[in-house]
């Protein structure tokens, strides 16, 4: 029996607290899984055991970025006329976990059967492509489902779950260090993949627990937006993507602050662990503040403050060399990364009409994710040409231009909706 609009809204409200809890738990597990299957550390390390090819190793983050990005427009188009969406989300989530199970299975059978390096890599990359392509189909459905199921206080949900997930991530990082230091690689990697798979199944259990309220058919009183599936026709959103894209260059700095600190100051390599801990703690601790501020004043303000923190960090790294200064740099970098992370999806809810969330999500991810992926390579070329100080000056200035542009030319979509 189809629900009326009033009945649908009542059903959403009835399920609100239940869905809030299970969606927060799922988001917490993401951090734990990501640390164990990091495309920037753990997985490249695994590939390195079977090849010296820098190209193959570089494929890992490339597949992560492209796999998570390219399927999104297709999923957005597919979901456009679907009222029941959880079943499609579950299929994508299942395939994600099948890929993770493949990593675990491969890590067990490879030493037992003495698989060749070539065959191991073929299986590994097949699982990697499956997992990340499934993620690309999953993200628009997940964001859309959350937009429907959590009509308010999304910032609090992300703030709390990112905070708790950040603590789990720090714990997972310490566990990774212990395992890789204390056990042979083949044993350590099996435990790492096993823990990641277990966390993914806890996440899957949370997803299964989500309750879907199926909306009524759109009628004349609820027409679809005229620019359906064309988010770039929203000039305010298009301007936001341009200036947010300029801010991506601030991520270059986060990649080179450690190296610059070692070169510029009288700093020992032992400080690397302290820098990492400081940045991780800063990322984690500020999440509840970002969630509260985003809910109250709009997440575009979180973007601006985060960019300002990144700009100050870049200019400090360019001009200062003391240990205390670099502690401040890593705190500010953590604040920036945390703010950018929590706003990646929350800004979508503020810019997008309710019926276009998958399309807006896809447009945002396609515009920004590839930029984040190529920035380390651009940063490396710039560092070779101008040195780290030049890179920090450039990233700070371009980031400042992005902040100024967003401040003057992009209207706060939350305030605009509430007006």
Wavefront OBJ file of the C-alpha trace (Angstrom):
o trace
v 0.000 0.000 0.000
v 1.448 3.330 -1.081
v 1.957 5.916 1.635
v 0.568 9.417 1.428
v 3.043 12.265 1.851
v 1.930 12.768 5.463
v 2.236 9.044 6.231
v 5.675 8.971 4.591
v 6.890 11.870 6.730
v 5.505 10.181 9.846
v 7.321 6.947 8.911
v 10.603 8.819 8.418
v 10.177 10.446 11.831
v 9.317 7.112 13.453
v 12.510 5.540 12.069
v 14.692 8.599 12.731
v 16.491 7.581 15.925
v 16.867 3.977 14.810
v 18.431 4.994 11.494
v 20.558 7.680 13.173
v 22.218 5.067 15.399
v 22.856 2.462 12.696
v 24.054 4.995 10.128
v 26.450 6.473 12.693
v 27.795 2.982 13.448
v 28.329 2.304 9.751
v 30.193 5.586 9.317
v 32.395 4.797 12.335
v 33.403 1.462 10.812
v 34.437 3.213 7.586
v 37.457 4.774 9.307
v 38.539 1.421 10.722
v 38.180 -0.326 7.363
v 39.958 2.472 5.500
v 42.989 2.319 7.800
v 43.314 -1.437 7.272
v 42.841 -1.205 3.503
v 44.452 2.175 2.892
v 45.140 2.700 -0.834
v 48.031 4.959 0.155
v 49.870 2.759 2.676
v 48.750 -0.826 3.366
v 47.672 -1.948 -0.116
v 50.697 -0.446 -1.952
v 52.898 -2.174 0.648
v 51.192 -5.485 -0.182
v 51.684 -5.003 -3.932
v 55.333 -4.125 -3.326
v 55.928 -7.645 -2.010
v 55.301 -9.030 -5.497
v 56.661 -6.371 -7.863
v 59.148 -3.534 -8.060
v 57.061 -1.734 -10.691
v 56.236 1.766 -9.519
v 53.522 1.839 -12.191
v 51.690 -1.145 -10.699
v 52.064 0.276 -7.205
v 50.699 3.602 -8.477
v 47.668 1.802 -9.898
v 46.387 1.199 -6.348
v 45.447 4.811 -5.461
v 44.465 5.439 -9.099
v 41.958 2.569 -9.041
v 40.692 3.795 -5.676
v 40.004 7.291 -7.019
v 38.618 6.281 -10.420
v 36.616 3.336 -9.087
v 34.936 5.508 -6.475
v 34.252 8.314 -8.950
v 33.426 7.087 -12.464
v 30.365 4.901 -11.681
v 28.578 7.658 -9.778
v 26.859 9.416 -12.727
v 25.520 6.059 -13.950
v 24.153 5.214 -10.511
v 22.649 8.688 -10.184
v 20.834 8.271 -13.491
v 19.712 4.749 -12.549
v 18.270 5.910 -9.218
v 16.447 8.900 -10.717
v 13.116 7.093 -11.186
v 13.473 4.508 -8.403
v 11.397 4.917 -5.253
v 12.709 1.871 -3.374
v 16.489 2.262 -3.231
v 17.817 0.273 -0.295
v 17.978 -2.975 -2.282
v 20.376 -1.409 -4.805
v 22.464 0.007 -1.979
v 22.676 -3.478 -0.435
v 23.883 -5.050 -3.679
v 26.708 -2.514 -3.948
v 27.586 -2.949 -0.254
v 27.695 -6.746 -0.660
v 30.064 -6.489 -3.640
v 32.325 -4.158 -1.646
v 32.646 -6.771 1.060
v 33.146 -9.567 -1.450
v 36.201 -7.662 -2.667
v 37.495 -7.301 0.911
v 36.924 -11.022 1.486
v 38.946 -11.596 -1.684
v 41.905 -9.723 -0.167
v 41.715 -11.865 2.971
v 41.368 -15.113 1.012
v 44.287 -14.174 -1.244
v 46.542 -13.354 1.705
v 45.832 -16.828 3.128
v 46.129 -18.985 -0.006
v 49.104 -17.177 -1.567
v 51.698 -18.541 0.890
v 49.891 -21.890 1.241
v 49.813 -22.584 -2.496
v 52.941 -20.558 -3.272
v 51.096 -18.580 -5.942
v 53.288 -16.723 -8.404
v 53.663 -12.982 -8.099
v 51.898 -12.469 -11.422
v 48.836 -14.540 -10.497
v 48.695 -12.938 -7.048
v 48.674 -9.461 -8.575
v 46.019 -10.410 -11.141
v 43.697 -11.640 -8.375
v 44.543 -8.672 -6.156
v 43.776 -6.053 -8.815
v 40.565 -7.872 -9.803
v 39.381 -7.647 -6.183
v 40.557 -4.033 -5.930
v 38.617 -3.043 -9.052
v 35.520 -4.890 -7.814
v 35.622 -3.321 -4.356
v 36.171 0.236 -5.533
v 33.766 0.080 -8.487
v 31.113 -1.189 -6.089
v 31.963 1.772 -3.840
v 31.385 4.110 -6.777
v 27.883 2.698 -7.204
v 27.301 2.690 -3.444
v 28.108 6.321 -2.614
v 25.222 8.074 -4.465
v 22.722 5.567 -3.063
v 24.134 5.979 0.458
v 24.063 9.783 0.348
v 20.539 9.747 -1.072
v 19.325 7.273 1.561
v 20.809 9.354 4.365
v 19.197 12.486 2.933
v 15.806 10.794 3.102
v 16.232 8.946 6.408
v 17.982 11.707 8.400
v 16.038 14.908 7.626
v 17.855 16.950 10.286
v 21.058 17.067 12.374
v 23.170 15.328 9.763
v 26.101 17.380 10.994
v 25.747 15.862 14.455
v 25.630 12.371 12.953
v 28.821 12.929 10.971
v 30.475 14.847 13.799
v 29.933 12.124 16.392
v 30.626 9.184 14.080
v 33.707 10.848 12.558
v 34.988 11.550 16.082
v 34.490 7.963 17.239
v 35.701 6.608 13.915
v 38.786 8.789 14.152
v 39.611 7.273 17.539
v 39.140 3.804 16.049
v 41.380 4.807 13.150
v 44.127 5.928 15.526
v 43.823 2.598 17.337
v 43.979 0.730 14.035
v 47.082 2.704 13.073
v 48.792 1.681 16.316
v 47.758 -1.929 15.724
v 49.160 -1.839 12.174
v 52.475 -0.555 13.493
v 52.618 -3.304 16.121
v 51.707 -6.113 13.714
v 54.130 -5.077 10.975
v 56.943 -4.560 13.494
v 56.360 -7.736 15.492
v 55.338 -10.385 12.959
v 56.438 -11.554 9.500
v 54.665 -9.655 6.737
v 52.617 -12.689 5.610
v 51.150 -13.197 9.083
v 50.629 -9.502 9.772
v 48.799 -8.833 6.508
v 46.395 -11.721 7.137
v 45.454 -10.266 10.521
v 45.086 -6.769 9.028
v 42.839 -7.978 6.199
v 40.905 -10.191 8.636
v 40.185 -7.320 11.023
v 39.166 -5.109 8.085
v 36.757 -7.772 6.815
v 35.266 -8.204 10.298
v 34.742 -4.433 10.556
v 33.140 -4.440 7.099
v 30.673 -7.114 8.227
v 29.745 -5.051 11.294
v 29.156 -2.192 8.863
v 27.069 -4.461 6.616
v 24.969 -5.510 9.600
v 24.332 -1.835 10.321
v 23.290 -1.231 6.704
v 20.894 -4.191 6.831
v 19.317 -2.591 9.915
v 18.445 0.667 8.149
v 14.704 1.156 7.744
v 13.468 2.560 4.458
v 10.326 4.608 4.119
v 9.247 4.504 0.467
v 8.122 7.961 -0.686
v 4.857 8.409 -2.567
v 4.809 8.956 -6.295
v 5.611 12.542 -7.231
v 2.493 14.385 -8.315
v 1.638 17.794 -9.605
v 2.079 19.259 -6.139
v 5.616 17.878 -5.981
v 7.172 18.352 -9.410
v 10.734 17.280 -10.024
v 13.189 20.126 -10.316
v 13.437 21.584 -13.790
v 17.169 20.965 -13.921
v 16.937 17.305 -12.894
v 20.255 15.491 -13.406
v 21.860 18.821 -14.411
v 23.374 20.149 -11.177
v 25.865 22.345 -13.023
v 22.933 24.492 -14.168
v 22.807 25.579 -10.545
v 25.196 28.535 -10.854
v 25.734 28.789 -7.114
v 26.755 25.123 -6.942
v 28.975 25.401 -10.031
v 30.743 28.401 -8.488
v 31.193 26.460 -5.266
v 32.868 23.586 -7.134
v 35.267 25.973 -8.884
v 36.448 27.646 -5.688
v 36.402 24.408 -3.705
v 38.549 22.916 -6.469
v 41.085 25.705 -5.960
v 41.257 24.788 -2.276
v 42.325 21.245 -3.166
v 45.844 22.597 -3.726
v 46.073 23.068 0.047
v 46.272 19.273 0.267
v 49.706 19.454 -1.363
v 51.059 21.003 1.805
v 49.821 18.157 3.985
v 51.884 15.768 1.846
v 55.168 17.646 2.308
v 55.068 19.214 5.764
v 56.917 16.280 7.334
v 59.719 16.301 4.773
v 60.050 20.074 5.005
v 60.226 19.902 8.805
v 63.066 17.377 8.642
v 64.960 19.471 6.106
v 64.399 22.956 7.561
v 64.631 22.370 11.290
v 66.844 20.495 13.700
v 64.239 17.745 13.876
v 64.883 14.016 14.189
v 62.989 11.319 12.248
v 61.441 10.196 15.559
v 59.258 13.325 15.367
v 57.402 11.845 12.380
v 55.315 9.678 14.691
v 54.535 12.679 16.893
v 53.529 14.780 13.866
v 51.219 11.985 12.668
v 49.627 11.620 16.100
v 49.115 15.385 16.477
v 47.466 15.660 13.074
v 45.250 12.599 13.668
v 44.141 13.901 17.063
v 43.386 17.342 15.620
v 41.308 15.732 12.850
v 39.401 13.645 15.359
v 38.773 16.169 18.129
v 37.362 18.941 15.935
v 34.694 16.763 14.247
v 31.900 17.392 16.802
v 32.493 21.145 16.459
v 32.222 20.950 12.665
v 28.997 18.951 12.926
v 27.444 21.470 15.320
v 28.558 24.488 13.282
v 27.383 22.969 10.002
v 23.943 22.196 11.391
v 23.608 25.721 12.816
v 25.240 27.962 10.204
v 25.721 25.830 7.098
v 28.579 23.607 5.990
v 29.930 26.156 3.539
v 31.140 28.051 6.613
v 32.974 24.917 7.742
v 34.637 24.791 4.312
v 35.781 28.401 4.674
v 37.184 28.005 8.189
v 38.919 24.765 7.189
v 40.472 26.472 4.176
v 41.654 29.333 6.379
v 43.358 26.821 8.691
v 45.063 25.224 5.685
v 46.190 28.601 4.337
v 47.722 29.620 7.671
v 49.448 26.218 7.893
v 50.958 26.646 4.416
v 52.272 30.142 5.129
v 53.681 29.045 8.502
v 55.478 26.098 6.893
v 56.912 28.430 4.250
v 58.291 30.946 6.739
v 59.022 29.143 10.018
v 61.283 26.242 10.918
v 61.009 25.654 14.677
v 59.592 22.451 16.134
v 56.834 24.392 17.918
v 55.825 26.047 14.652
v 55.517 22.691 12.916
v 53.411 21.322 15.761
v 51.023 24.201 15.014
v 51.242 23.451 11.284
v 50.128 19.854 11.826
v 47.301 20.901 14.148
v 46.025 23.329 11.505
v 46.451 20.723 8.758
v 44.388 18.269 10.806
v 41.678 20.888 11.295
v 41.650 21.506 7.524
v 41.487 17.830 6.547
v 38.729 17.129 9.066
v 36.644 20.072 7.879
v 37.017 19.209 4.203
v 36.133 15.600 4.948
v 32.917 16.287 6.861
v 31.740 18.831 4.267
v 32.327 16.641 1.207
v 28.817 15.206 1.411
v 27.035 17.529 3.817
v 27.294 20.469 1.418
v 25.406 18.346 -1.128
v 22.317 18.280 1.090
v 22.368 22.073 1.293
v 22.882 22.781 -2.412
v 20.720 20.017 -3.877
v 16.951 19.769 -4.251
v 15.746 16.614 -2.488
v 15.131 14.727 -5.749
v 18.612 15.402 -7.160
v 20.968 14.311 -4.379
v 22.557 11.399 -6.336
v 23.236 13.679 -9.321
v 24.746 16.433 -7.180
v 26.869 13.855 -5.355
v 28.206 12.497 -8.639
v 28.972 15.980 -9.981
v 30.823 16.936 -6.807
v 32.870 13.751 -6.674
v 33.809 13.881 -10.360
v 34.872 17.513 -10.016
v 36.913 17.151 -6.821
v 38.125 13.547 -6.401
v 40.363 13.410 -9.501
v 41.898 16.738 -8.447
v 42.763 15.274 -5.055
v 44.254 12.255 -6.794
v 46.598 14.158 -9.103
v 47.658 16.798 -6.577
v 50.469 14.666 -5.080
v 51.998 14.272 -8.550
v 51.658 17.993 -9.269
v 53.133 18.721 -5.859
v 56.121 16.508 -6.594
v 56.811 18.332 -9.851
v 56.457 21.731 -8.183
v 58.708 20.710 -5.292
v 61.383 19.654 -7.757
v 61.155 22.973 -9.572
v 60.643 25.460 -6.729
v 61.457 23.606 -3.514
v 59.075 23.002 -0.627
v 58.943 26.664 0.366
v 57.751 27.584 -3.126
v 55.096 24.862 -2.996
v 53.802 26.137 0.346
v 53.630 29.739 -0.898
v 51.798 28.649 -4.057
v 49.311 26.425 -2.229
v 48.644 29.142 0.356
v 48.045 31.823 -2.276
v 45.828 29.674 -4.506
v 43.918 28.469 -1.446
v 43.463 32.090 -0.364
v 42.110 32.964 -3.812
v 39.639 30.077 -3.513
v 38.556 31.253 -0.064
v 38.057 34.833 -1.255
v 36.114 33.673 -4.297
v 33.845 31.455 -2.224
v 33.270 34.232 0.307
v 32.270 36.805 -2.319
v 30.610 34.766 -5.081
v 28.955 31.757 -3.405
v 25.794 32.222 -1.361
v 25.291 30.087 1.722
v 22.795 27.471 0.427
v 21.518 26.675 3.932
v 20.536 30.290 4.561
v 19.093 30.509 1.053
v 16.873 27.455 1.657
v 15.669 28.753 5.004
v 14.899 32.233 3.663
l 1 2 3 4 5 6 7 8 9 10 11 12 13 14 15 16 17 18 19 20 21 22 23 24 25 26 27 28 29 30 31 32 33 34 35 36 37 38 39 40 41 42 43 44 45 46 47 48 49 50 51 52 53 54 55 56 57 58 59 60 61 62 63 64 65 66 67 68 69 70 71 72 73 74 75 76 77 78 79 80 81 82 83 84 85 86 87 88 89 90 91 92 93 94 95 96 97 98 99 100 101 102 103 104 105 106 107 108 109 110 111 112 113 114 115 116 117 118 119 120 121 122 123 124 125 126 127 128 129 130 131 132 133 134 135 136 137 138 139 140 141 142 143 144 145 146 147 148 149 150 151 152 153 154 155 156 157 158 159 160 161 162 163 164 165 166 167 168 169 170 171 172 173 174 175 176 177 178 179 180 181 182 183 184 185 186 187 188 189 190 191 192 193 194 195 196 197 198 199 200 201 202 203 204 205 206 207 208 209 210 211 212 213 214 215 216 217 218 219 220 221 222 223 224 225 226 227 228 229 230 231 232 233 234 235 236 237 238 239 240 241 242 243 244 245 246 247 248 249 250 251 252 253 254 255 256 257 258 259 260 261 262 263 264 265 266 267 268 269 270 271 272 273 274 275 276 277 278 279 280 281 282 283 284 285 286 287 288 289 290 291 292 293 294 295 296 297 298 299 300 301 302 303 304 305 306 307 308 309 310 311 312 313 314 315 316 317 318 319 320 321 322 323 324 325 326 327 328 329 330 331 332 333 334 335 336 337 338 339 340 341 342 343 344 345 346 347 348 349 350 351 352 353 354 355 356 357 358 359 360 361 362 363 364 365 366 367 368 369 370 371 372 373 374 375 376 377 378 379 380 381 382 383 384 385 386 387 388 389 390 391 392 393 394 395 396 397 398 399 400 401 402 403 404 405 406 407 408 409 410 411 412 413 414 415 416 417 418 419
